[in-house]
Amino acid sequence: MNPQIAEFLSLENQSDYLLCCGDAAEFLQEFPSQSVHCCITSPPYWNQRQYSGSSKLGNERSVEEYVEHLSAYFQPVKSVLKDDGSLWLNLGDTYKKKNLMGVPWRVALALQADGWILRNAIVWHKVKGNPCNANDKLRNGYEYLFHLVKQERYYYDVNAIRHPPGKPYYKNGQIVTPTGVSGTKYRQQICQSQALNEAEKQNALAALDETLAKVARGELPDFRMIIRGNQRSTHSDSPAYSGRAEELKKRGFCILPYHKNGTKPDDVWQIIPEDQWRKDAHFAVFPKEICEIPIKATCPVGGVVLDPFMGTGTAIIAALELKRRGIGIDTSQEYQMIAEKRIAEFLQSPENKIDQLSLFEE
């Protein structure tokens, strides 16, 4: 084992980050197995940019060769990743002779074939995007971020990434949820329903009143109601496929409560690529914001985040900001120097200064 890596991963070591210059596939052979909690990375894209460093990744003659080459890098990643760890992989697509190659999905399917489990395919909508001079196609405005895991059960702190619920309010003496539900329309639909019998109507009204009371008491942030004959079940009208359809069949209604801690993010993220004027030599900037949800959800506080294609260290800075530790690897000594400078500036800036001891006290 590389002594530098062994020292960083030892329980006695309190360093926040480690940057290594070299090929990730070789460096990861020096890591102990199951030593990293989370890997988030954006490797070189195929035939799109010229990167500093000695890696040949991204310059392959065919897309098939690129997929095979890149997939091989994630075999040692899988080894060093804890069994309950996560891999987050950002990839963009490219054209060859006007043909969109589907590179991200080719890689994702290859990783599935290697035993990875694909949990989410996040669409990163870049909002601004780059100009497009082609007159025969739409402008490309998104990339993919794939979430992959080694096993069906893995570390995932969903409450760390929920959007905080809004506050209910009163209007004309009635409690109203943050999304504007007062129960008035539901009450009218129940009373006028031709699909509910009298007993079902009374039960539905009682359930509606109790749900509104929970909102008023602060026990429930929001809800929706499905009433037989008015709203349809969200997944299927067949009880064989939907538990809500079964409930509608038996009771005539069902209440859909929102989670008390707020809603989960969806799988389309609107994040502007780094909106700062960067003067360094890296041509593929990676926004820090895209790292935040993955790190919060799949790496515990004090855990280790790995970026085997770290570029100028954005994922490492995101890890440090969120009180995690970071390991970055890149073949470019130039990028490593830029990463060191950026991390030093981050650690020294008053608004981002980290209490070094708090990282290990929690």
C-alpha positions as CSV (number, residue, x, y, z in Angstrom):
1,M,0.0,0.0,0.0
2,N,1.2,3.5,-0.8
3,P,2.4,5.0,2.6
4,Q,0.9,8.4,1.7
5,I,-2.5,6.9,1.2
6,A,-2.2,4.6,4.3
7,E,-1.4,7.6,6.4
8,F,-4.3,9.6,5.2
9,L,-6.8,6.8,5.7
10,S,-5.5,5.9,9.2
11,L,-7.7,6.7,12.2
12,E,-5.0,8.8,13.7
13,N,-4.7,11.1,10.7
14,Q,-6.8,14.3,10.7
15,S,-5.9,15.7,7.3
16,D,-8.9,16.9,5.4
17,Y,-7.8,16.1,1.9
18,L,-5.1,14.3,-0.2
19,L,-4.3,15.1,-3.8
20,C,-2.4,12.5,-5.9
21,C,-0.8,13.0,-9.4
22,G,-1.0,9.9,-11.6
23,D,-3.3,7.5,-13.3
24,A,-6.3,6.7,-11.2
25,A,-6.4,3.0,-12.2
26,E,-2.9,2.6,-10.8
27,F,-3.3,4.7,-7.7
28,L,-6.5,2.9,-6.7
29,Q,-4.6,-0.4,-6.6
30,E,-2.7,1.1,-3.6
31,F,-5.9,1.8,-1.7
32,P,-7.3,-0.7,0.9
33,S,-10.7,-2.2,-0.1
34,Q,-13.8,-0.5,1.2
35,S,-12.0,2.6,2.3
36,V,-14.1,5.3,0.5
37,H,-17.7,6.3,1.2
38,C,-18.6,8.1,-2.0
39,C,-17.1,8.6,-5.4
40,I,-18.2,11.6,-7.5
41,T,-16.4,12.4,-10.7
42,S,-16.6,13.8,-14.2
43,P,-14.0,11.9,-16.4
44,P,-12.7,13.2,-19.7
45,Y,-15.5,13.1,-22.4
46,W,-14.9,11.3,-25.6
47,N,-13.5,13.4,-28.5
48,Q,-14.6,16.7,-27.1
49,R,-11.7,18.4,-25.3
50,Q,-8.0,18.5,-25.0
51,Y,-7.0,17.8,-21.4
52,S,-3.7,18.4,-19.6
53,G,-1.9,15.3,-18.4
54,S,-0.8,11.9,-19.7
55,S,-4.1,10.0,-19.7
56,K,-5.2,8.8,-23.2
57,L,-8.8,8.6,-21.9
58,G,-11.1,10.6,-24.2
59,N,-8.9,10.3,-27.3
60,E,-9.9,6.8,-28.4
61,R,-10.6,6.1,-32.1
62,S,-14.1,4.7,-31.5
63,V,-16.8,5.2,-29.0
64,E,-16.8,1.5,-28.2
65,E,-13.1,1.7,-27.2
66,Y,-13.8,4.7,-25.0
67,V,-16.7,2.9,-23.2
68,E,-14.5,-0.1,-22.6
69,H,-11.6,2.0,-21.5
70,L,-13.7,4.2,-19.1
71,S,-15.6,1.2,-17.7
72,A,-12.3,-0.5,-16.7
73,Y,-11.4,2.5,-14.5
74,F,-14.5,1.9,-12.4
75,Q,-13.5,-1.7,-11.5
76,P,-10.8,-0.5,-9.0
77,V,-13.3,2.3,-7.9
78,K,-15.7,-0.5,-7.0
79,S,-13.0,-2.2,-5.0
80,V,-12.1,0.8,-2.8
81,L,-15.8,1.9,-2.4
82,K,-17.5,0.6,0.7
83,D,-20.2,-1.9,0.1
84,D,-22.9,0.7,1.1
85,G,-21.1,3.4,-0.9
86,S,-22.2,5.3,-4.0
87,L,-20.7,6.3,-7.4
88,W,-21.9,9.5,-9.0
89,L,-20.8,9.8,-12.6
90,N,-21.2,12.9,-14.8
91,L,-20.9,12.5,-18.6
92,G,-21.8,14.5,-21.6
93,D,-22.6,13.3,-25.1
94,T,-20.9,14.0,-28.4
95,Y,-21.6,13.8,-32.2
96,K,-19.7,12.0,-34.9
97,K,-20.6,12.8,-38.5
98,K,-23.8,14.4,-37.2
99,N,-24.8,11.2,-35.3
100,L,-25.4,11.7,-31.6
101,M,-23.5,8.8,-30.1
102,G,-25.3,8.2,-26.8
103,V,-22.1,8.0,-24.9
104,P,-23.5,8.5,-21.4
105,W,-26.0,5.7,-21.7
106,R,-23.4,3.3,-23.4
107,V,-21.2,3.8,-20.3
108,A,-24.1,3.4,-17.9
109,L,-25.2,0.1,-19.5
110,A,-21.6,-1.2,-19.6
111,L,-21.3,-0.5,-15.8
112,Q,-24.6,-2.3,-15.2
113,A,-23.2,-5.2,-17.1
114,D,-20.2,-5.1,-14.7
115,G,-22.5,-5.5,-11.8
116,W,-23.3,-1.9,-10.8
117,I,-26.9,-1.0,-9.9
118,L,-28.2,2.2,-11.5
119,R,-30.4,4.1,-9.1
120,N,-30.9,7.4,-10.8
121,A,-30.2,9.1,-14.1
122,I,-30.2,12.8,-13.3
123,V,-30.6,15.3,-16.0
124,W,-28.3,18.3,-15.4
125,H,-30.0,21.2,-17.2
126,K,-27.3,23.8,-17.6
127,V,-29.8,26.7,-17.9
128,K,-27.5,28.9,-19.9
129,G,-25.6,26.4,-22.0
130,N,-23.4,27.2,-25.0
131,P,-24.3,28.8,-28.3
132,C,-25.1,26.4,-31.1
133,N,-24.4,27.4,-34.8
134,A,-26.0,24.3,-36.3
135,N,-29.1,25.1,-38.4
136,D,-30.5,21.5,-38.4
137,K,-30.7,20.6,-34.7
138,L,-31.7,21.9,-31.3
139,R,-29.2,23.4,-28.9
140,N,-27.8,20.9,-26.4
141,G,-28.5,22.1,-22.9
142,Y,-28.0,19.1,-20.5
143,E,-25.7,16.3,-19.4
144,Y,-26.3,13.2,-17.3
145,L,-25.3,12.4,-13.7
146,F,-25.7,8.7,-13.0
147,H,-26.0,7.4,-9.4
148,L,-24.7,3.8,-9.2
149,V,-24.3,1.5,-6.2
150,K,-22.8,-1.9,-5.4
151,Q,-25.7,-3.5,-3.6
152,E,-29.4,-3.0,-3.1
153,R,-29.0,-1.6,0.4
154,Y,-26.7,1.4,0.7
155,Y,-26.1,4.5,2.8
156,Y,-28.6,7.2,1.8
157,D,-29.6,10.1,4.1
158,V,-32.7,11.3,2.3
159,N,-33.6,13.8,5.1
160,A,-30.3,15.7,4.5
161,I,-31.5,16.6,1.0
162,R,-35.2,17.3,1.4
163,H,-36.5,20.8,0.6
164,P,-37.9,22.2,3.8
165,P,-41.7,22.4,3.8
166,G,-43.4,25.8,3.7
167,K,-45.6,27.1,6.4
168,P,-49.4,26.8,6.4
169,Y,-51.4,30.0,6.9
170,Y,-55.0,31.1,7.6
171,K,-57.3,32.7,5.0
172,N,-60.9,33.7,5.8
173,G,-60.6,31.6,9.0
174,Q,-59.5,28.5,7.2
175,I,-56.2,26.7,7.5
176,V,-54.4,26.6,4.1
177,T,-51.4,24.4,3.2
178,P,-48.2,25.9,1.6
179,T,-49.4,24.8,-1.8
180,G,-52.9,26.4,-1.4
181,V,-55.0,23.4,-0.2
182,S,-57.8,24.5,2.1
183,G,-60.1,21.5,1.6
184,T,-63.0,23.5,0.2
185,K,-62.9,21.9,-3.2
186,Y,-62.4,18.4,-1.8
187,R,-65.4,19.0,0.6
188,Q,-67.6,20.1,-2.3
189,Q,-66.6,17.1,-4.4
190,I,-67.3,14.7,-1.6
191,C,-70.8,16.2,-0.9
192,Q,-71.8,16.3,-4.6
193,S,-70.3,12.9,-5.5
194,Q,-72.4,10.3,-7.3
195,A,-69.7,7.7,-6.9
196,L,-69.7,7.6,-3.0
197,N,-72.5,6.3,-0.8
198,E,-73.5,8.2,2.3
199,A,-71.3,6.2,4.7
200,E,-68.3,6.8,2.4
201,K,-69.1,10.5,2.2
202,Q,-69.1,10.8,6.0
203,N,-65.9,8.9,6.3
204,A,-64.2,11.0,3.7
205,L,-65.3,14.3,5.3
206,A,-64.1,13.1,8.7
207,A,-60.7,12.1,7.2
208,L,-60.4,15.5,5.5
209,D,-61.2,17.3,8.7
210,E,-58.6,15.3,10.7
211,T,-56.0,15.9,8.0
212,L,-56.6,19.7,8.1
213,A,-56.4,19.5,11.9
214,K,-52.9,17.9,11.5
215,V,-51.8,20.7,9.2
216,A,-53.0,23.2,11.8
217,R,-51.2,21.4,14.6
218,G,-48.0,21.4,12.6
219,E,-48.0,17.6,12.3
220,L,-48.4,17.5,8.5
221,P,-46.9,20.1,6.0
222,D,-49.3,19.4,3.1
223,F,-51.4,16.8,1.4
224,R,-53.6,15.8,-1.5
225,M,-56.8,13.8,-1.6
226,I,-58.1,11.4,-4.2
227,I,-61.8,10.9,-4.4
228,R,-63.5,8.1,-6.3
229,G,-65.1,9.6,-9.5
230,N,-63.2,12.9,-9.3
231,Q,-59.4,12.2,-9.3
232,R,-57.7,9.1,-10.6
233,S,-55.1,7.1,-8.9
234,T,-51.6,8.3,-9.8
235,H,-50.1,5.0,-11.1
236,S,-53.0,2.8,-12.2
237,D,-56.8,2.4,-11.8
238,S,-56.2,-1.4,-11.3
239,P,-55.9,-2.6,-7.7
240,A,-53.5,-5.3,-9.0
241,Y,-50.9,-2.6,-9.7
242,S,-51.8,0.2,-7.3
243,G,-52.4,0.2,-3.6
244,R,-54.1,3.6,-3.9
245,A,-56.5,2.1,-6.5
246,E,-57.3,-0.7,-4.0
247,E,-58.0,1.9,-1.3
248,L,-60.2,3.9,-3.6
249,K,-62.2,0.7,-4.4
250,K,-62.7,-0.1,-0.7
251,R,-63.1,3.3,0.9
252,G,-63.9,5.7,-1.9
253,F,-61.0,8.0,-1.1
254,C,-57.4,8.2,0.1
255,I,-55.2,10.9,1.6
256,L,-51.7,11.5,0.2
257,P,-49.7,13.1,3.0
258,Y,-46.5,15.0,2.2
259,H,-43.4,14.0,4.3
260,K,-43.0,16.0,7.5
261,N,-39.4,17.0,6.6
262,G,-40.3,18.2,3.1
263,T,-40.1,16.9,-0.4
264,K,-37.2,15.1,-2.1
265,P,-35.3,16.7,-5.0
266,D,-36.4,15.3,-8.4
267,D,-34.1,14.0,-11.1
268,V,-33.8,17.2,-13.2
269,W,-31.4,19.7,-11.7
270,Q,-31.1,23.2,-13.0
271,I,-27.5,24.3,-12.3
272,I,-25.6,26.9,-14.2
273,P,-22.0,25.8,-15.0
274,E,-19.5,27.6,-12.9
275,D,-20.6,31.2,-13.3
276,Q,-17.2,32.7,-12.3
277,W,-14.5,33.9,-14.7
278,R,-11.9,31.2,-14.4
279,K,-8.4,32.0,-15.7
280,D,-6.9,28.6,-15.1
281,A,-6.1,26.0,-17.8
282,H,-9.0,23.6,-17.4
283,F,-11.6,23.6,-20.2
284,A,-14.3,21.6,-18.6
285,V,-15.5,23.3,-15.4
286,F,-17.5,21.3,-13.0
287,P,-20.0,23.2,-10.8
288,K,-19.7,22.7,-7.1
289,E,-23.5,22.7,-6.7
290,I,-23.8,19.5,-8.6
291,C,-21.7,17.7,-5.9
292,E,-23.8,18.9,-2.9
293,I,-26.8,16.5,-3.1
294,P,-24.7,13.4,-3.8
295,I,-22.3,14.2,-0.9
296,K,-25.1,15.1,1.6
297,A,-27.1,12.0,0.7
298,T,-24.5,9.3,0.3
299,C,-21.4,10.3,2.4
300,P,-21.7,10.6,6.2
301,V,-20.2,13.6,7.9
302,G,-16.4,13.0,8.3
303,G,-16.5,10.3,5.5
304,V,-14.3,10.2,2.5
305,V,-15.2,11.5,-1.0
306,L,-13.1,10.3,-3.9
307,D,-12.7,11.9,-7.3
308,P,-10.4,9.8,-9.6
309,F,-10.6,12.5,-12.3
310,M,-10.4,15.5,-10.0
311,G,-9.4,18.2,-12.6
312,T,-9.0,21.4,-10.6
313,G,-10.5,19.9,-7.4
314,T,-14.1,21.1,-7.3
315,A,-15.5,17.9,-5.8
316,I,-12.8,18.0,-3.1
317,I,-13.8,21.6,-2.2
318,A,-17.4,20.6,-2.1
319,A,-16.5,17.7,0.3
320,L,-14.5,20.0,2.6
321,E,-17.3,22.6,2.6
322,L,-19.8,19.9,3.8
323,K,-17.4,18.6,6.5
324,R,-16.3,15.5,4.6
325,R,-12.7,14.5,3.6
326,G,-11.6,14.3,0.0
327,I,-9.2,12.4,-2.1
328,G,-8.4,13.6,-5.6
329,I,-6.4,11.9,-8.4
330,D,-5.4,13.3,-11.8
331,T,-2.7,12.7,-14.3
332,S,-2.1,16.4,-14.8
333,Q,0.5,18.0,-12.4
334,E,-0.8,21.3,-13.7
335,Y,-4.3,20.6,-12.6
336,Q,-3.1,19.4,-9.2
337,M,-1.3,22.7,-8.7
338,I,-4.4,24.6,-9.6
339,A,-6.5,22.4,-7.2
340,E,-4.0,22.9,-4.4
341,K,-4.3,26.7,-4.9
342,R,-8.1,26.6,-5.1
343,I,-8.4,24.5,-1.9
344,A,-5.9,26.7,0.0
345,E,-7.9,29.8,-1.0
346,F,-11.1,28.1,0.1
347,L,-9.8,27.1,3.5
348,Q,-8.3,30.5,4.1
349,S,-11.4,32.5,3.1
350,P,-13.3,33.8,6.1
351,E,-16.8,32.8,4.8
352,N,-15.7,29.2,4.1
353,K,-13.2,28.6,6.9
354,I,-13.7,25.2,8.4
355,D,-13.3,24.4,12.1
356,Q,-10.8,21.5,11.6
357,L,-11.6,19.9,14.9
358,S,-15.4,19.9,14.3
359,L,-14.9,17.5,11.4
360,F,-13.9,14.7,13.7
361,E,-16.0,15.6,16.7
362,E,-19.4,15.0,15.1
